[in-house]
Amino acid sequence: MLLVIDVGNTNTVLGVYEGKDLRAQWRLTTNRAQTADEYGILIRNLFLLERIEPEKISDVMIASVVPPLDGLLEEMSRKYFRLEALFLGPGTRTGMAIRYDNPQEVGADRIANAVGAYEKYGGPCVVVDFGTGINFDVVSEKGEYLGGAIAPGIGIAAEALFARAARLPRVEIREPAQVIGTNTVASMQSGLFYGAVGAVDGILDRLCAVLGKNTKVVATGGQAALVARASKYKPQVDASLTLDGLRIIYEQNHSASRRRARD
């Protein structure tokens, strides 16, 4: 079985694959203060709840955009699974041409999303990933990563209002009952929600105008289902897209055969 880990600035998503089947998936808060032991114990406890035997994990694949955690996860993999983790980064075979000016600038999660989307949905396609930021990743009809756009996430916008406006509270991010808010909380929720929907649709309008009318749109990330249903594009919501991309990339690199760490 394969353990895949997608480390984002806000959330860390883990999955266990048995062949091509996603056996289990978890979404956790990214905690930069945790130790390798804490990560190892937490993951093994999650396995216990799903009746997954840690000894059956044969490989670990990681995409991380939080460099301070890379060493801790590498140590965790060695100590708790006796495996050398494979990190998605420069030199990793992805099977996808990267047309970014500097390919090393592209986040590992964005590459995993692009690979997963092209494999599952074909091209041209746009992946909208709702995380700390809202990432738009564009894949050509031929399966090339072209680039995209990065916008502030809904959570960032909400925190900015709370932090910078003395009389505005911290609010739950959800679809409001009506677009015209009749109190401060409802007004903020309307602005945050429909502001995000409008930004997503506006950027997609421009991207799809370049890519053509046959462009597929896929949404993933923590708030994908929330925003997607209000978008005029009605994108396919794929909660496991990043993990699927990591699995596909792992399979392309499996010939390099991850070796078990020495005692």
C-alpha positions as CSV (number, residue, x, y, z in Angstrom):
1,M,0.0,0.0,0.0
2,L,1.0,3.6,-0.7
3,L,0.8,6.4,1.8
4,V,0.5,9.8,0.1
5,I,0.8,13.1,1.9
6,D,-0.1,16.6,0.5
7,V,1.2,19.3,2.9
8,G,-0.4,22.7,2.4
9,N,-0.1,25.9,4.3
10,T,-3.5,25.4,6.0
11,N,-4.3,21.7,5.7
12,T,-2.4,18.5,5.3
13,V,-4.3,15.7,3.4
14,L,-3.3,12.1,3.7
15,G,-4.4,9.1,1.8
16,V,-3.7,5.4,1.6
17,Y,-3.9,3.6,-1.8
18,E,-4.2,-0.1,-2.3
19,G,-3.3,-0.3,-6.0
20,K,-5.4,2.4,-7.6
21,D,-8.1,2.3,-5.0
22,L,-8.1,5.1,-2.3
23,R,-8.6,3.1,0.8
24,A,-8.8,6.0,3.2
25,Q,-8.4,9.8,3.2
26,W,-7.9,12.3,6.1
27,R,-7.7,16.2,6.2
28,L,-5.8,17.7,9.1
29,T,-4.7,21.1,10.1
30,T,-1.1,21.8,9.1
31,N,0.9,22.2,12.4
32,R,4.4,23.5,12.0
33,A,5.1,22.9,15.7
34,Q,4.5,19.1,15.6
35,T,7.5,16.8,15.9
36,A,8.3,13.8,13.7
37,D,7.1,11.5,16.6
38,E,3.8,13.4,16.9
39,Y,3.2,13.0,13.1
40,G,4.1,9.3,13.3
41,I,1.8,8.6,16.2
42,L,-1.0,10.6,14.7
43,I,-0.8,8.8,11.4
44,R,-0.6,5.3,13.0
45,N,-3.7,6.2,15.1
46,L,-5.6,7.2,12.0
47,F,-4.6,3.9,10.5
48,L,-5.9,2.1,13.5
49,L,-9.3,3.6,13.1
50,E,-9.5,2.4,9.5
51,R,-7.9,-1.0,10.3
52,I,-4.9,-0.4,8.1
53,E,-1.8,-2.1,9.2
54,P,1.3,0.2,9.1
55,E,3.5,-2.7,8.2
56,K,1.7,-3.0,4.9
57,I,2.7,0.5,3.7
58,S,5.4,-0.1,1.1
59,D,6.0,3.4,-0.1
60,V,5.5,7.0,1.0
61,M,5.0,9.9,-1.5
62,I,4.9,13.5,-0.4
63,A,4.1,16.9,-1.9
64,S,4.9,19.8,0.4
65,V,4.7,23.6,0.1
66,V,5.9,24.0,3.7
67,P,9.7,23.4,3.6
68,P,10.2,23.5,7.4
69,L,8.1,20.3,7.6
70,D,10.0,18.3,5.0
71,G,12.7,17.1,7.3
72,L,10.2,16.1,10.0
73,L,8.1,14.1,7.5
74,E,11.3,12.5,6.1
75,E,12.3,11.5,9.7
76,M,8.7,10.3,10.4
77,S,8.8,8.0,7.4
78,R,12.0,6.5,8.3
79,K,11.2,6.0,12.0
80,Y,7.6,4.8,11.8
81,F,7.5,3.1,8.4
82,R,11.2,2.2,7.8
83,L,10.8,3.9,4.4
84,E,12.6,6.6,2.4
85,A,9.9,9.1,1.4
86,L,9.8,10.2,-2.2
87,F,9.2,14.0,-2.4
88,L,7.7,15.6,-5.5
89,G,10.2,18.2,-6.6
90,P,12.9,19.0,-9.1
91,G,14.1,15.8,-10.8
92,T,10.9,13.9,-10.1
93,R,9.4,12.3,-13.3
94,T,5.9,13.6,-13.8
95,G,5.2,12.8,-17.5
96,M,4.1,16.4,-18.0
97,A,6.0,19.2,-19.7
98,I,6.2,22.3,-17.5
99,R,5.9,25.5,-19.5
100,Y,6.4,27.8,-16.6
101,D,9.3,30.4,-17.0
102,N,11.0,28.7,-14.0
103,P,9.6,25.2,-13.5
104,Q,11.1,25.1,-10.0
105,E,8.7,27.8,-8.9
106,V,5.6,25.7,-9.4
107,G,4.3,24.2,-6.1
108,A,4.3,20.5,-5.8
109,D,0.6,20.4,-5.2
110,R,-0.1,22.3,-8.4
111,I,1.9,19.8,-10.4
112,A,0.0,16.9,-8.7
113,N,-3.3,18.6,-9.5
114,A,-2.4,19.0,-13.1
115,V,-1.2,15.5,-13.6
116,G,-4.2,14.0,-11.8
117,A,-6.7,16.2,-13.8
118,Y,-5.2,15.4,-17.2
119,E,-5.1,11.7,-16.4
120,K,-8.7,11.6,-15.2
121,Y,-10.4,14.3,-17.4
122,G,-8.1,15.0,-20.3
123,G,-7.2,18.5,-21.7
124,P,-7.5,21.3,-22.0
125,C,-8.5,21.7,-18.4
126,V,-8.4,24.1,-15.5
127,V,-8.0,22.9,-11.9
128,V,-9.4,25.3,-9.2
129,D,-7.8,24.4,-5.9
130,F,-9.4,26.1,-2.9
131,G,-6.7,26.3,-0.2
132,T,-4.9,29.1,1.6
133,G,-4.9,30.7,-1.9
134,I,-7.2,29.8,-4.8
135,N,-5.0,28.3,-7.4
136,F,-5.9,28.0,-11.0
137,D,-3.8,25.4,-12.9
138,V,-4.0,25.2,-16.6
139,V,-3.2,22.1,-18.7
140,S,-3.2,22.1,-22.5
141,E,-4.9,19.7,-24.8
142,K,-1.5,18.0,-25.3
143,G,-1.0,17.6,-21.5
144,E,1.4,20.5,-20.9
145,Y,1.3,22.5,-17.7
146,L,0.9,26.0,-18.9
147,G,0.7,28.0,-15.7
148,G,-2.3,29.7,-14.2
149,A,-3.4,32.2,-11.6
150,I,-3.2,32.5,-7.8
151,A,-5.8,34.5,-5.9
152,P,-6.3,35.0,-2.1
153,G,-8.3,32.3,-0.5
154,I,-11.6,32.9,1.3
155,G,-10.1,32.2,4.7
156,I,-7.4,34.9,4.1
157,A,-10.0,37.4,3.0
158,A,-12.1,36.7,6.2
159,E,-9.1,37.0,8.5
160,A,-8.0,40.2,6.8
161,L,-11.4,41.8,7.5
162,F,-11.3,40.6,11.1
163,A,-7.7,41.8,11.7
164,R,-8.0,45.2,9.9
165,A,-11.5,46.3,10.7
166,A,-12.0,46.9,14.5
167,R,-15.8,46.4,14.5
168,L,-16.0,43.4,12.2
169,P,-16.1,39.9,13.8
170,R,-14.6,36.6,12.7
171,V,-17.3,34.8,10.8
172,E,-18.1,31.3,9.6
173,I,-17.5,31.0,5.8
174,R,-20.7,29.6,4.3
175,E,-23.3,30.3,1.6
176,P,-25.7,33.0,3.0
177,A,-29.4,32.6,3.1
178,Q,-29.8,35.6,0.8
179,V,-27.4,37.9,-1.1
180,I,-28.6,41.0,0.8
181,G,-27.2,40.7,4.3
182,T,-29.4,42.3,7.0
183,N,-26.8,42.3,9.8
184,T,-23.0,42.5,9.9
185,V,-22.3,38.8,10.0
186,A,-24.7,38.0,7.1
187,S,-23.3,40.9,5.1
188,M,-19.7,39.6,5.6
189,Q,-20.8,36.1,4.7
190,S,-22.4,37.4,1.5
191,G,-19.4,39.4,0.5
192,L,-16.9,36.7,1.2
193,F,-18.9,33.9,-0.5
194,Y,-20.1,35.8,-3.6
195,G,-16.9,37.6,-3.8
196,A,-15.1,34.3,-4.1
197,V,-17.7,33.0,-6.6
198,G,-17.3,36.1,-8.7
199,A,-13.5,36.0,-8.6
200,V,-13.5,32.3,-9.6
201,D,-16.0,32.8,-12.5
202,G,-14.2,35.9,-13.7
203,I,-10.8,34.2,-13.9
204,L,-12.4,31.1,-15.5
205,D,-14.0,33.3,-18.1
206,R,-10.7,34.6,-19.2
207,L,-8.9,31.3,-19.0
208,C,-11.5,29.4,-20.9
209,A,-11.6,32.1,-23.6
210,V,-7.9,31.3,-24.2
211,L,-8.2,27.5,-24.0
212,G,-11.5,27.1,-26.0
213,K,-15.0,26.0,-25.4
214,N,-14.1,22.4,-24.7
215,T,-12.2,23.2,-21.6
216,K,-13.0,21.0,-18.6
217,V,-13.0,22.7,-15.1
218,V,-12.3,20.7,-12.0
219,A,-12.5,21.9,-8.4
220,T,-10.7,20.5,-5.4
221,G,-9.6,21.6,-1.9
222,G,-11.3,22.3,1.3
223,Q,-13.9,24.8,0.1
224,A,-14.4,23.3,-3.4
225,A,-17.9,21.9,-2.8
226,L,-19.0,25.2,-1.1
227,V,-18.1,27.5,-4.0
228,A,-18.5,25.1,-7.0
229,R,-22.3,24.8,-6.6
230,A,-22.7,28.5,-7.0
231,S,-20.3,28.9,-9.9
232,K,-21.8,29.2,-13.3
233,Y,-19.2,26.7,-14.5
234,K,-20.5,24.0,-12.2
235,P,-17.1,22.3,-12.0
236,Q,-16.6,18.7,-11.2
237,V,-15.6,18.5,-7.5
238,D,-12.9,16.0,-7.0
239,A,-11.8,15.8,-3.3
240,S,-9.0,13.3,-4.0
241,L,-7.5,14.9,-7.1
242,T,-4.2,15.9,-5.5
243,L,-3.7,12.5,-3.9
244,D,-4.6,10.8,-7.2
245,G,-2.0,13.0,-8.9
246,L,0.6,11.9,-6.4
247,R,-0.3,8.3,-6.9
248,I,0.1,8.7,-10.7
249,I,3.5,10.4,-10.3
250,Y,4.6,7.8,-7.8
251,E,3.8,5.0,-10.3
252,Q,5.9,6.8,-12.9
253,N,8.9,6.8,-10.5
254,H,8.3,3.4,-9.1
255,S,10.9,1.9,-11.3
256,A,13.4,3.8,-9.2
257,S,12.2,1.5,-6.4
258,R,12.0,3.2,-3.0
259,R,14.4,1.4,-0.7
260,R,13.6,0.8,2.9
261,A,15.7,2.9,5.3
262,R,18.5,1.3,7.1
263,D,18.0,0.6,10.8
